[in-house]
Amino acid sequence: MSKNQSHTPPLYFVDPSMVLGSQIVLTGDAYRHALAQRLSPGEVFRAVLGETEYTAEVEGILPGKLVASITGRVRVSPPPVRIHLYAALLKHQNLDLVVEKATELGVSSFTPIVTARTIPRLSPEKAAARRERWIRVAKAAAEQSGRGTLPDVRDVSTLEQILDRGVPGVRLLAHEHEGLTVPIGVATRGHAEASIIVGPEGGLDASEVEMVLSKGFTPVSLGPYILKAETAGIAAVAVLMSFMSAGSTER
């Protein structure tokens, strides 16, 4: 009989090798996370594999693995609002924070971009290593926040590449000059999907702003104050999620 759990059951993203018939066997990082959260026999957790979310009850904890019986399964529902963040590379590990918090807030995809004022200039090898780290950061943040979907963490791209490929949904540019911007609620009205570009410290240069606007992007303000680049990326997702989620309930 399962224990009475008043809290939301923890969530783990699992590999196919961990789903064995009517059981889920946590190993590796998932096992270590379960130990850190002090899961014990009789307690319940959630496990996501692809588009399926399982509910499982812990049967036993052995050296190197946790064994649980599957008690339910549902299909993971796609989020009603999809937000795609295109954020300029930042110094040190500041972009890790953006990935973490944007994931907690529900971002659908994250693409790091190189602009004229971007300070880090990554070699292909370093860019690949950073992307692997951001994927791990996003996975940990998704598990912590209990969301059943992972954001798509994409390769580092230049601003020009982004504009040439095109972006999904309504196209937005985070802009600090409020007199030139459109209210986010107006720009996103009627849309369930949005892409927003957030520049580096100092913002995009004038030629880049002109280029972005020529591609049909709408400049929007994130508030009355000038934000640090990492704050702006997080705020962009939070503000969009607030306006667009409210709009989705009205549609």
N, C-alpha and C positions, 0 to 999 in steps of 0.2 A: 504494500500500500504506500502511495506516495506521501511525502511529508507536505504539510500545509505551507505553501509559499505565498507570502503576501507581496513579494517583490516580483518584478518582471523577470521571467527566466532568462538567463544569459544566452547569448547567441554566438555560434561559431560557424565559420565557413569551412567546409570539409571537402576532402578529396573523394573520388569514387571508391578508392580502396578502403575507406572508412565505413561505407554502407554495405553491410553484409547480411542480406536477407532481412530478417526482422530485428536486426541489431545494428547499432552504430558503435564503432570502436574508435575512440579518439586517441590519436598518437601525435607525436611531434609537437609542433607549436600549439595545436588545439588542446592536447593533453596537458601541456605546461600551463596554458591559460586556465584550464579547468581546475588544476591544482592550486593556482594562485587565487582563484575565486572560491576555494574551499568547497567545491561540490562534493557531496557525500551521497551514499546509497539512499535511494528514495526520492532524491531531488530531481527536478525536471529542468531540461535545457532545450534550446532550439538549435537545429543544425541545418544549414543551407547548402544544397548541392545544385548548382545550376538554377533552374526555375522551380525547384521543389524545396519547401521548408518542412522539415520533420520536427515533431515533438518527441522527446525521448526521456525515459526515466533511468537514472543511474542504477545499475545492478551491482557493480563492484569496481574497485580501483586496484589495479595490479601494477607491478613494476613496468613502467613505460607505456601503459595503456589504461584507458577507462572504458568499461563495457556498459552499454545502456540498451534498453529495449525500446523499440519504436512504438509510440502510443498514438501517433496521428501524423497526417501529412496534408499539406495544402499547397496549392500553386502560388508562387510568389507573384503578387500583383505588381504590374508596372506602376511607377509613380504617376500621379495625375498631372504633375507639373515637371517639366524637364528644363533644367538650367545648365548651360554650357559656359564654363569660365575659361577665358583666354587671358592668362596673367603673365606679365613680364617676369623674366628671371630676376632673382634678388640675390643680394650678397649673403654669404655665409649659409646658414640653414633656415633663413627666414621663410622660404617657400614651403618648407616642411609644415610650418604652422598654418599656412594658407590651405594646404591640402587637407590637413587634419580637420580644421574647423569647417571648411567648405563641405567636407564629407559628412560631418555631423549634422550640418544644416540641410543636407539633401541634394547636393550638386550631382548632376548626371554625368558630366565629363569635365576633365581638367586638361588643358593644353598649355604648357609653358611656352612662352614666345620670346624671341630675341628682337629688340628694337634698337633704334639709334643710340639711346641713352642707357641701354642695358650694360651693366658693368661686368658680370661674369661672362666670359667667352669660353664655352665648353668644347673640348675636343669630342669627336663622336663617341670615343670610349667613355669619357667622363659623363657625357649626356646620357648614355645607356645605363651607366651605374646609378646616376641620379634618378632616372625613371624607375629602376628597380626599387630604389629606396622609397620613392613616393608611392609606389604600388603597395609596399608593406605598410607605410604610414596610413594609407587610405583603408586598407583591410582592417588594421587595428582600430581605426576610428569608427568604421562601420560596425564592427563587433561591439565596441564600447557603447555606441548609440542605439544599438538594436535594430538597425535598418537591414532589411533582407536583400538589398541589392548593393553591388559594388560600383563605384563610379569608374568610368573608363579613363584611365590615366594614359595620355597619348605622348607621342614623341615630341621632343623640343622642335619647334618650327619657327621660322622667321615670320614677321608680320606680313610680309609680301606673300609668303606661301599660304598663310591662312586666308588672305583676301582672294587669292587666285582660286583656291579650292572651294571657297564659299562656306558659309556656316548655316546651321539649321535654325528655324524659328525666326522671331523678330530680332533684328540686329541692333545692338546697343553699344555705345561707347561711354564709359565712365569719364565724365568731364568735370573739372573743378570750377569752371566759370558758369555760375548759375544763370547769368543773364542770357547765355547762349543755349540753355538746355530745355528739354521737355520733361515735365513731371513723369516719373516712372509709371505711376498709375495710368496715365494717359497713353504712354508709349506701349504698354503691355496689355492694354484692355482688349479682351477677346482672344488673347493668345495663351496657349498652354505650353509653349516652348520658346525659349529665349537664349540668345548667345550674347555675352558681354565681354568686351575687351577692357582690361585694366592695365595701364601703363606702369613703367618703373618709377623710382624716385625721380622727381622732376617732370614726370609725365611724358607723353609722346611729343616729339618736336612738331613744329608748325606744318612741315611738309607731310608728316605721317598723319596728322589730324585731317588734313585736306584729303589725303588719299583714302583714309577710312570713310570719311563722310561721302566721298564720291562713289563709294560702293553701297550707298544706301543705309548706312548706319545712322541711328538717331542718338545725339548726345544727351545723356541724362546725368543728373546730379545725385550724389549719394548723401547730401546734407549740406549745411551751411558752412562747414569747416573743411580745411585742407587736411586730408588724411594721409598717413604714411601708406606706402604702397601695399604692405602686407595687410594693414587694416582695411584698405579699400577693397581688396579682393574678398575678404571675409564679409565686409559690409554689403558688397554687391550681391552676394548670394543670399544673405539674410533679408535684405530689402526686397529683392525680386521674389523670394519665396513667400514673403508676407503678402505682397500685393497679388501675386499670381495665384496663390492658394485661396485667397479670399475670392478672387474672380472665378476660380474653378468651382466653388460651391454655389455660385450664382448661375452658372451655365446649365 
